[in-house]
Amino acid sequence: MDSITQPLSRLVEAMQWFTVARELRLLHVTTSPSLRLAALEHIAAAEHHGDNHAPFFVLETPQTEDDDGWTGRSEEVRADWEELRTLLAMDNPGIVLSGMGAALRGQVALARFGVDVSEALRRLKQPLEGLVLVLAPVWVRESRQWAQDIQLLLARPELARVRWIVVEADGPHLAPLVQSLGTQADSVDVRVNDTAVAKNMTQILAAMATVPTVATGFQAVGAAGPRVAPPPRHNDRQPVDRSAQKGPLPPDPSPAPMGDAASSRGNIGGGSGKEPLSMGVPTALMDKDFQKALRLKVFGAAHALREGRTTDAVREQTEARDLCVAAGLIREACTLDVALGGYVMQAGQPQRALQLFREAGTHATNHGLPDVAVQAQLAQGATLLTLQRTDDAAIAYAEAGRLGLEGASPVLAIEGFRMAGQLLAANGRLQEATFAWRRALETAEKASPEEKRSSTAPEAARQLAALCRKHGLKAQAESLERRTG
């Protein structure tokens, strides 16, 4: 889709110029929320450019009305520095970087951040030259303060070897600063053109509807390819003739045992449940007509939602779910039901969405799909929060944490416990909040390094540390703050 590729192509060109044009101190990237992660991946890839000799540190701590975020970014700098040391020790043992030592206390957060960055610069060794700090806050709530902070950092002489990339997905907050810096700054617009996206999606759906049912790969989702089906092979499977079964997911049979592939792929209480499996794959997933019909419904629902046609989106998604019910595809039906609840939320019907999430979670649990069940449970928590039922939301999030542990989904478990703690603390239930946050941290301790990095465990540690400081438990707070790295 040109509406997606063109903004990212502009970013690639801007990064290539930023890499070689060393006079640029700042690159300002304005993007859309839907492209934020893709933009960060393209930026991070530039670290491996042949002309670049500076490590990239990506810092994503948000800035809010109550927290400028510089303490969190200091912790991110320290964590990234330790990761750099580890990588160099494995790949380039000749380059040995020293640790940064204990974090400073008692200073203004912005000043402490500057000290940490300057300490990292001081410890760099050839062939490494300077640092590229990618400031990509998830959101910025005080744009004037944000711009002033960046300006102060740019003016500090001890940070002269730092080059900055600021990624903003919620508005071009730094536009005036970029303009004032003249030739020292550059900017690139990586936002999606909604009109172009809608046009592209309409074209893709039309193409998908006309391609042969045997189409595969990119052609199956509307890309170029032959419009005439190839002659049949002698061993082609005949498509299954199934009647259309509609309506909500029927009641569950007795729960399927965990890990039983045949049971978990069986029928959801509807139809005969006797369709044959081929190498463990349900027949429907090998039926080209079924695949095409399902793709059109799922893509059509997403397109309708993007255009604001929520009624059409709910209808298309419901029909997609019903196709999976008729085919006996349990996992797919439950997953589509969770998405359907989100569409119903967008349509302004939170009570109905809550019921859909509960039903999807029950079906997923009964059929041994804990990963889907925990997603449905987190969605329940978010919906209850929207309904301002904070006590019920805290219970729902805590249950999501439990389900995440049972289903070996530590990232989701951590998020469930963290959100439960946050809501409990907001309601003054500090002892229960402390317990929930500790569950999040205990889960993180048992998770893999990659899972821990992608979780919200550091945020849980910061929240618990703040609670400890509030009650005079300085040693415990400092211990927790060290764990956020």
C-alpha positions, 0 to 999 in steps of 0.5 A, a space after each residue: 500500500 503506497 499510503 503506508 510505504 511512502 511515509 516509511 520511504 521518506 523516513 528511510 531517506 531522512 535517516 540516510 541523510 542524518 547518518 552522513 550529515 553530522 552537522 545535524 544535531 536533531 531529526 524530528 520525526 512526526 508519525 501516526 500511532 499506527 506507524 510508530 513501531 514501524 518507524 522505530 524499527 526503521 530508525 533502529 536499523 540505521 544504527 547498522 549503516 556503514 557510516 555510523 559509529 554511534 550506538 543508538 539508545 531508544 527511550 520511550 518513557 512518556 511525559 505526563 502532567 505529573 511526571 516529565 519522564 526524565 527519571 524513567 529515561 535515565 533508567 533506560 539509558 543505564 539499561 541500554 548501556 548495560 545491554 551495549 556492554 554485554 553485546 560488545 563483550 560477545 561480539 567485540 571482546 576487544 572493546 571493554 566498556 566500564 559500568 556507569 556506577 550507582 545512579 545519582 540521587 537528589 538532583 532535578 530529573 532532567 539534570 540527572 539525565 544529562 549527567 547519566 548521558 555524559 557519563 556514558 559518553 565519557 566511557 565510550 571507546 573507539 571505534 564508537 563515536 558519540 551517541 544517538 538518543 532516540 526520544 520516542 515518548 509514548 505520549 507527550 502531555 505538556 508540549 511546551 515543557 517538552 520542547 524547553 527540556 529538549 532545547 536545554 539538553 541541546 545547549 549543554 556543552 558536555 552533550 555536544 557528541 550526542 545527536 538526537 532523534 525525536 519521534 512524536 506520534 501525538 502531534 508535532 510538538 517540537 516543530 517551533 524548536 526545529 524551525 529555530 535551529 535552522 540547518 542544525 535540525 531536520 524534520 520528516 513527516 511519517 504520518 499516514 494519509 487517511 484518505 489515501 489509506 481508505 482509497 488503497 483499502 477499497 482497491 484491495 478489497 475489490 481486488 481480493 473479491 475478484 482473484 481466483 480462489 486458488 490465489 496464494 501469497 500477495 495475490 490472495 490479499 489483492 496484489 498483482 497476479 494472474 486472473 485465471 486459475 491454473 488447471 487443477 492438479 490430479 491430487 487437488 482436494 475438493 472443497 468442502 460443501 458446508 451449510 452456513 451456520 450463523 449466530 453467536 457461539 453456541 454453548 460449550 461442551 465439556 471442557 477440552 483438556 489442555 494441550 489436546 490438539 484434536 480437541 482444541 480444534 474441534 467444533 464449538 458445540 455446533 455442527 457435527 464436529 466430524 470434519 476430517 483433519 489433514 496432518 492436524 490441520 482443520 479441513 476448512 483451513 485448506 479450503 480456498 473458498 473458505 479462506 477467501 470468504 474469511 479474508 474478505 470479511 475480516 479485511 472488510 470489517 477493519 476497513 469499515 471501522 477505519 472509515 467510521 462505519 461501526 455498524 458495518 464493521 460489527 456486521 462484517 466481523 460477526 459474519 467472519 466469526 460465524 464462518 469460523 463457528 460453522 467450520 468448527 475453528 475454535 481458536 479463530 472463532 474465539 479470537 475474532 470474538 475478542 476483536 468483535 468486542 473491540 468493534 462493539 466498543 468503538 460503536 459505543 456499546 460497552 455493556 454489549 462489548 463486556 458480554 462478548 469479552 466474557 463469552 469469548 473468555 469462557 469459551 477459550 478457557 473451556 477449550 484450553 486456549 489460555 492465551 486467548 482467554 487472558 486477552 479477553 480478560 484484559 479487554 474486560 478490565 479495560 471495558 470496566 474501566 471505561 464504565 468507571 467500575 474501577 473495583 470490578 476492573 481491578 478484579 478483572 485485571 488481577 484475574 488476567 494476571 492469574 490467567 497469564 501465569 497459568 497460560 505461560 503468557 508472562 508479558 500479559 500476566 505482568 500487565 494484568 497485575 500492574 493494572 490491578 495494582 494501579 487501580 487499587 492504589 488509586 482507590 486507596 487500597 495500598 496493601 492490596 496494590 503492593 501485593 499486585 505489583 509484587 506479583 508483577 515483579 515476581 512474574 518478571 523475575 521468572 520471565 525471559 530477558 526478552 519477555 521482561 523487556 517487552 513487559 510493563 514490569 519496570 513501570 510496576 517497579 516504579 509505581 511500587 517504589 513511589 509508594 515506598 518513598 511516600 511511606 518513608 521506606 527509602 531503602 526498599 524504594 531504591 532497591 525497586 528502582 534499581 530493578 527497573 533497569 
